[in-house]
Amino acid sequence: MASSSRQGNPAATGDSYYMPGKADSDQFEVDLKAFPTASSSSTYDGSWWQRKGLNPFAASTPLGAMYHKFESWRAQLDLPPPGSIENLGRETKNVMASSHCFEGARADLAKAIGLSPPFQITHSFTLGGPTASSAMDPAAGKGGSYQFSSFYAPQDLLLQGNIDQEGAVSGRANYSISPSDILKLQLQLSPNKAHNTVQLEHDRQSGDYALNFKAYNASLADATGIYTASYLQSISQSVALGAEVVWQRPQGADIEEAGINYYARLAGKNRSWLGSAFLINGSILNATYYQKINDKVDLGAELTIVPHPIPAQRQSSAALGVRYEFRAASVRAQLDSKGKVSMYLDQRITPAFGFLVSGEIDHVKNSSKWGIGVMVESQNFTEAEIAAAGMGPPQPSV
């Protein structure tokens, strides 16, 4: 994929989106920075009530005067954006080899059809690895699979969809309603209707805080589904704290459940190191640490503790991973407390051709998983077209 600075798609702000097929995982991360938008000069002209002159927070109103005074004090603090709760610990997971390992043989063929707006399609083939059926039913065994993916990102909108050989369809759509607010829709349709899902989301990232609402398989008719609301706030240049409230009511049941999760993030100078901690339902603790040693070496560590009143049922695990970047290759290695040793290699033979090797050995279970694959990226654009779209020459992908 070509790399460049992203220009102007608010629907992609702060996120990476996943399409099946890239070498480094069963679903690869589409680097939105590599895609320009149709226009980078457009400006947002305010919300509807601002355009109609109905803004209750106008400085001429008492409420507006208080609001602007508070915002002025807040701006003086110059707090950094905290990111989003769902992205906490992502740097650590990207270092870990287990996040990218696969089993069997795979081939991913990606073709860029358009540059402005970006449009890409991908064909993904696997053999000897787990399929969608085996993931839901282990008795189905392993076999081959095929998946077609497409990605389209005009200004203020992002569309991505997948379909596999079994007819399962998944997709997502993001629409930016303002520079800070994004509406998101995710759906999954399967031949087995029990696995159909729909998720609605509103994500707001503004200044020094992030706010998010989600509704999963929500039904207003019988008040069922899973609903979450989260808030993450920077309280200093290096510390951010947040919480998430979860309420759920399964369909066809009278049981209601609610819980609250707590989050914290620490960041070093220039984000040279990052630490995060999650407390789920007041009991399960997960902590991650990321350290950038130098331009070529990254280090990651993760700890999970699951308490239980019965000592025999208590669980904990720890993992340590490292990533080393060569000029045209990336190597990840990982060791965890459960006896697993993992390795993942992404070797770029040319900017458009990658060779992949994945391996995992479980010394406790005396088992192993191995994978080998290739990734081919093609485009039919001239250097002038690429330059006109604001994209530089292809760079080695990792």
C-alpha positions as CSV (number, residue, x, y, z in Angstrom):
1,M,0.0,0.0,0.0
2,A,1.3,3.4,-0.7
3,S,1.8,5.7,2.3
4,S,1.2,9.3,2.6
5,S,-0.5,11.8,4.9
6,R,-4.3,11.5,5.0
7,Q,-6.2,14.5,3.8
8,G,-9.6,15.2,5.0
9,N,-11.9,12.2,5.5
10,P,-13.4,12.8,8.9
11,A,-15.2,9.4,8.7
12,A,-11.8,7.8,9.1
13,T,-10.6,10.0,11.9
14,G,-8.9,8.1,14.7
15,D,-9.7,4.7,13.3
16,S,-8.2,1.8,11.4
17,Y,-10.5,-0.4,9.5
18,Y,-10.1,-4.1,8.8
19,M,-10.5,-5.9,5.5
20,P,-9.8,-9.6,5.1
21,G,-6.7,-10.6,3.3
22,K,-3.6,-8.7,4.4
23,A,-0.6,-10.6,5.4
24,D,-0.3,-9.7,9.0
25,S,-3.6,-11.2,10.3
26,D,-6.8,-13.0,9.3
27,Q,-8.1,-9.5,8.8
28,F,-5.8,-6.8,7.7
29,E,-5.7,-3.2,8.8
30,V,-6.4,-0.8,6.0
31,D,-4.1,2.2,6.5
32,L,-6.4,5.1,5.8
33,K,-3.4,7.4,5.7
34,A,-2.6,5.9,2.4
35,F,-5.8,7.1,0.8
36,P,-6.6,10.7,-0.2
37,T,-10.1,12.0,-0.3
38,A,-12.0,13.7,-3.1
39,S,-11.4,17.1,-1.6
40,S,-9.2,18.3,1.2
41,S,-10.3,22.0,1.1
42,S,-13.9,21.6,2.4
43,T,-14.7,23.0,5.8
44,Y,-17.5,22.1,8.1
45,D,-20.1,24.9,8.4
46,G,-21.5,24.1,11.9
47,S,-24.4,22.1,13.2
48,W,-28.0,22.6,12.0
49,W,-29.0,24.9,15.0
50,Q,-25.9,27.0,14.4
51,R,-26.8,27.6,10.8
52,K,-30.3,28.5,11.8
53,G,-29.1,30.9,14.5
54,L,-30.7,28.8,17.3
55,N,-27.5,28.0,19.2
56,P,-28.4,27.9,22.9
57,F,-24.6,28.1,23.7
58,A,-24.2,31.5,22.0
59,A,-22.1,33.9,24.1
60,S,-25.0,36.3,24.4
61,T,-27.0,33.8,26.6
62,P,-26.3,33.1,30.3
63,L,-25.8,29.5,29.6
64,G,-23.5,30.3,26.7
65,A,-21.4,32.7,28.8
66,M,-20.8,30.0,31.4
67,Y,-20.0,27.5,28.7
68,H,-17.5,29.7,26.9
69,K,-15.8,30.6,30.2
70,F,-15.5,26.9,31.0
71,E,-14.2,26.2,27.5
72,S,-11.6,29.0,27.7
73,W,-10.3,27.6,31.0
74,R,-10.3,24.1,29.4
75,A,-8.3,25.3,26.4
76,Q,-5.7,26.8,28.6
77,L,-4.9,23.4,30.0
78,D,-4.0,22.2,26.5
79,L,-4.7,18.6,27.3
80,P,-4.0,16.1,24.5
81,P,-6.7,13.9,22.9
82,P,-7.1,10.7,24.8
83,G,-7.9,8.5,21.9
84,S,-10.8,6.0,22.3
85,I,-11.4,3.3,24.8
86,E,-11.6,0.6,22.1
87,N,-8.1,1.6,20.9
88,L,-6.4,1.4,24.3
89,G,-3.7,-1.3,24.2
90,R,-3.8,-1.5,20.4
91,E,-0.1,-0.7,20.1
92,T,0.7,-3.6,22.4
93,K,-1.5,-6.0,20.4
94,N,0.1,-4.9,17.2
95,V,3.5,-6.0,18.5
96,M,2.3,-9.4,19.6
97,A,2.8,-12.2,17.1
98,S,-0.4,-14.0,18.2
99,S,-2.4,-11.1,16.8
100,H,-1.1,-11.8,13.3
101,C,-0.5,-15.6,13.3
102,F,-2.5,-17.8,11.0
103,E,-2.7,-21.5,10.1
104,G,-2.5,-23.2,6.8
105,A,-1.8,-21.6,3.4
106,R,-3.2,-18.3,2.3
107,A,-3.1,-15.9,-0.7
108,D,-4.3,-12.4,-0.7
109,L,-4.7,-10.5,-4.0
110,A,-5.5,-6.8,-3.6
111,K,-6.1,-4.3,-6.4
112,A,-6.5,-0.6,-6.1
113,I,-9.2,0.5,-8.6
114,G,-9.5,4.2,-7.7
115,L,-7.3,6.8,-5.9
116,S,-9.6,9.7,-5.4
117,P,-11.8,8.6,-3.8
118,P,-10.0,5.4,-2.8
119,F,-11.5,2.2,-4.0
120,Q,-10.0,-1.2,-3.5
121,I,-11.0,-4.9,-3.8
122,T,-9.4,-7.9,-2.3
123,H,-9.6,-11.7,-3.0
124,S,-8.5,-13.9,-0.1
125,F,-7.9,-17.7,-0.3
126,T,-7.1,-20.0,2.6
127,L,-6.4,-23.7,2.7
128,G,-6.0,-26.0,5.7
129,G,-7.0,-23.3,8.3
130,P,-10.1,-22.6,10.3
131,T,-13.2,-21.4,8.4
132,A,-16.2,-19.4,9.4
133,S,-18.1,-22.7,10.0
134,S,-15.4,-24.2,12.1
135,A,-15.1,-21.1,14.2
136,M,-18.8,-21.4,15.1
137,D,-18.8,-25.2,15.2
138,P,-15.4,-26.9,15.9
139,A,-16.9,-30.2,14.7
140,A,-17.0,-28.8,11.2
141,G,-13.2,-29.2,10.9
142,K,-10.8,-27.3,8.8
143,G,-10.8,-26.7,5.0
144,G,-10.6,-24.1,2.4
145,S,-12.3,-20.7,2.2
146,Y,-12.6,-17.7,-0.1
147,Q,-13.6,-14.1,0.7
148,F,-14.2,-11.1,-1.4
149,S,-13.7,-7.7,0.1
150,S,-14.2,-4.1,-1.1
151,F,-13.3,-0.8,0.4
152,Y,-14.6,2.6,-0.7
153,A,-14.0,5.9,1.0
154,P,-15.5,9.1,-0.6
155,Q,-15.4,12.3,1.4
156,D,-17.1,12.0,4.9
157,L,-18.1,8.4,4.2
158,L,-16.4,5.0,4.5
159,L,-17.9,1.8,3.2
160,Q,-16.4,-1.7,3.6
161,G,-17.9,-5.1,2.9
162,N,-17.0,-8.8,2.8
163,I,-18.7,-11.9,1.5
164,D,-17.4,-15.5,1.8
165,Q,-18.1,-18.8,-0.1
166,E,-20.8,-19.8,2.4
167,G,-22.8,-16.6,1.7
168,A,-22.0,-14.9,5.0
169,V,-22.0,-11.1,4.5
170,S,-20.5,-8.5,6.8
171,G,-20.1,-4.8,6.3
172,R,-19.6,-1.4,7.9
173,A,-20.4,2.2,7.1
174,N,-19.1,5.3,8.8
175,Y,-20.5,8.7,8.1
176,S,-19.0,11.9,9.6
177,I,-21.7,14.4,10.6
178,S,-19.1,16.9,12.0
179,P,-15.3,17.0,12.5
180,S,-15.8,15.4,15.9
181,D,-18.8,13.1,15.4
182,I,-19.0,9.9,13.4
183,L,-22.1,7.6,13.0
184,K,-21.2,4.0,12.5
185,L,-23.1,0.9,11.3
186,Q,-21.9,-2.7,11.4
187,L,-23.8,-5.7,10.3
188,Q,-23.3,-9.4,9.8
189,L,-25.7,-11.6,7.8
190,S,-25.2,-15.4,7.9
191,P,-27.1,-18.4,6.5
192,N,-27.7,-19.2,10.1
193,K,-30.0,-16.5,11.3
194,A,-29.0,-17.0,14.9
195,H,-25.6,-15.4,14.0
196,N,-27.1,-12.2,12.4
197,T,-26.0,-9.1,14.2
198,V,-26.4,-5.3,13.8
199,Q,-24.5,-2.7,15.7
200,L,-25.2,1.1,15.8
201,E,-22.6,3.5,17.2
202,H,-22.0,7.2,17.7
203,D,-18.4,8.1,18.3
204,R,-17.4,11.6,19.4
205,Q,-13.8,12.7,19.8
206,S,-13.4,16.3,20.6
207,G,-10.3,18.0,22.2
208,D,-9.4,16.3,25.4
209,Y,-12.2,13.7,25.7
210,A,-13.9,10.9,23.8
211,L,-17.5,9.8,24.1
212,N,-19.1,6.7,22.6
213,F,-22.5,5.1,22.5
214,K,-23.2,1.6,21.1
215,A,-26.4,-0.5,20.6
216,Y,-25.9,-4.1,19.7
217,N,-28.8,-6.1,18.3
218,A,-31.1,-3.5,19.8
219,S,-34.9,-3.8,19.6
220,L,-37.1,-1.0,20.8
221,A,-40.2,-3.2,20.5
222,D,-39.2,-5.4,23.4
223,A,-36.3,-3.4,24.9
224,T,-33.7,-6.1,24.3
225,G,-30.1,-5.9,23.2
226,I,-26.8,-4.7,24.5
227,Y,-26.2,-1.0,25.1
228,T,-22.9,0.7,26.1
229,A,-21.9,4.2,26.9
230,S,-18.2,5.1,27.5
231,Y,-16.3,8.3,28.4
232,L,-12.5,8.8,28.3
233,Q,-11.0,12.1,29.6
234,S,-7.4,13.4,29.6
235,I,-6.6,14.8,33.1
236,S,-3.0,15.7,32.4
237,Q,-0.5,15.5,29.6
238,S,0.2,11.8,30.3
239,V,-2.9,10.5,32.1
240,A,-6.3,9.7,30.8
241,L,-9.2,8.0,32.8
242,G,-12.5,6.6,31.7
243,A,-15.4,4.4,32.4
244,E,-17.9,2.3,30.5
245,V,-21.5,1.4,31.5
246,V,-23.0,-1.8,29.9
247,W,-26.6,-2.8,30.1
248,Q,-28.0,-5.9,28.4
249,R,-31.2,-7.8,28.2
250,P,-31.2,-11.0,26.0
251,Q,-34.0,-11.5,23.6
252,G,-36.7,-13.8,24.9
253,A,-35.5,-13.5,28.5
254,D,-36.6,-11.4,31.4
255,I,-33.0,-11.2,32.8
256,E,-31.4,-7.8,32.9
257,E,-27.7,-7.3,33.6
258,A,-25.7,-4.2,34.1
259,G,-22.0,-3.5,34.8
260,I,-19.4,-0.9,34.8
261,N,-15.8,-1.0,33.5
262,Y,-12.9,1.3,34.3
263,Y,-10.0,2.3,32.1
264,A,-6.7,4.2,32.6
265,R,-4.0,5.1,30.2
266,L,-0.4,6.5,30.9
267,A,1.8,7.9,28.2
268,G,5.4,8.9,28.2
269,K,7.0,11.9,26.5
270,N,6.4,11.8,22.7
271,R,4.4,8.6,23.3
272,S,7.7,6.7,23.6
273,W,5.9,4.3,26.0
274,L,2.3,3.6,26.7
275,G,0.6,1.8,29.5
276,S,-3.1,0.9,29.9
277,A,-5.2,-0.9,32.5
278,F,-8.8,-2.2,32.3
279,L,-11.0,-3.4,35.2
280,I,-13.9,-5.3,33.8
281,N,-17.0,-5.8,36.0
282,G,-14.9,-4.9,39.0
283,S,-13.0,-8.1,38.9
284,I,-11.1,-9.0,35.7
285,L,-7.9,-7.0,35.3
286,N,-6.1,-6.5,32.1
287,A,-2.9,-4.4,31.8
288,T,-0.7,-3.7,28.7
289,Y,2.6,-1.9,28.2
290,Y,4.2,-0.7,25.0
291,Q,7.8,0.6,24.7
292,K,9.4,2.0,21.6
293,I,13.1,1.1,22.0
294,N,14.3,2.7,18.8
295,D,13.2,3.2,15.2
296,K,13.5,-0.5,14.6
297,V,12.5,-2.3,17.8
298,D,9.2,-2.2,19.7
299,L,8.4,-4.1,22.9
300,G,5.0,-5.1,24.3
301,A,3.8,-6.9,27.4
302,E,0.3,-7.9,28.6
303,L,-1.1,-9.2,31.9
304,T,-4.5,-10.7,32.5
305,I,-5.9,-11.7,36.0
306,V,-9.2,-13.4,36.4
307,P,-10.0,-13.9,40.2
308,H,-12.4,-16.5,41.5
309,P,-13.6,-17.5,45.0
310,I,-12.4,-21.0,44.4
311,P,-8.5,-20.9,44.2
312,A,-8.5,-23.7,41.6
313,Q,-10.6,-21.6,39.3
314,R,-8.4,-18.5,39.4
315,Q,-6.6,-17.7,36.1
316,S,-3.9,-15.4,35.0
317,S,-1.6,-15.1,32.0
318,A,1.2,-12.9,30.9
319,A,2.8,-12.4,27.5
320,L,5.9,-10.6,26.2
321,G,6.4,-9.7,22.6
322,V,8.9,-7.9,20.4
323,R,8.9,-6.5,16.9
324,Y,11.9,-5.8,14.8
325,E,11.7,-3.8,11.6
326,F,14.2,-4.5,8.8
327,R,14.4,-2.4,5.6
328,A,11.8,-4.5,3.8
329,A,10.6,-7.0,6.5
330,S,9.0,-7.2,9.9
331,V,9.6,-10.0,12.5
332,R,7.4,-10.5,15.5
333,A,8.2,-13.0,18.3
334,Q,6.2,-13.7,21.5
335,L,6.4,-15.8,24.6
336,D,3.6,-16.3,27.1
337,S,3.1,-17.9,30.5
338,K,1.0,-20.7,29.1
339,G,4.0,-22.2,27.3
340,K,3.3,-20.8,23.8
341,V,6.1,-19.5,21.6
342,S,5.0,-17.6,18.5
343,M,6.7,-16.1,15.5
344,Y,5.5,-14.1,12.5
345,L,7.5,-12.9,9.5
346,D,6.3,-10.4,6.8
347,Q,8.9,-10.2,4.1
348,R,8.5,-7.7,1.2
349,I,10.1,-9.2,-1.9
350,T,9.0,-6.1,-3.8
351,P,6.7,-3.3,-2.8
352,A,3.8,-5.2,-4.4
353,F,4.7,-8.7,-3.3
354,G,4.9,-10.0,0.2
355,F,5.9,-13.4,1.6
356,L,4.5,-14.6,5.0
357,V,5.6,-17.2,7.5
358,S,3.7,-17.9,10.8
359,G,4.4,-20.4,13.5
360,E,3.2,-21.2,17.0
361,I,4.3,-24.0,19.4
362,D,2.3,-24.9,22.5
363,H,4.8,-26.7,24.8
364,V,2.0,-27.5,27.4
365,K,-0.4,-29.2,24.9
366,N,2.5,-30.5,22.7
367,S,0.9,-29.0,19.6
368,S,1.9,-26.6,16.9
369,K,0.4,-24.4,14.1
370,W,2.1,-23.3,11.0
371,G,1.2,-21.0,8.2
372,I,2.6,-19.8,4.9
373,G,1.2,-17.2,2.6
374,V,1.7,-14.6,-0.1
375,M,0.2,-11.2,-0.6
376,V,0.0,-9.4,-4.0
377,E,-1.0,-5.8,-4.5
378,S,-1.6,-4.3,-7.9
379,Q,-2.5,-1.0,-9.4
380,N,-2.6,0.5,-12.9
381,F,-1.9,4.1,-12.1
382,T,0.8,6.3,-13.6
383,E,3.2,8.2,-11.4
384,A,1.4,11.4,-12.5
385,E,-2.0,10.0,-11.3
386,I,-0.5,9.0,-8.0
387,A,1.1,12.4,-7.5
388,A,-2.1,14.2,-8.4
389,A,-3.9,12.1,-5.7
390,G,-1.4,13.2,-3.1
391,M,0.2,9.7,-2.7
392,G,3.9,9.1,-2.7
393,P,5.8,6.1,-4.1
394,P,4.9,2.7,-2.6
395,Q,6.7,1.9,0.7
396,P,7.5,-1.5,2.2
397,S,4.4,-2.6,4.2
398,V,4.7,-4.2,7.6
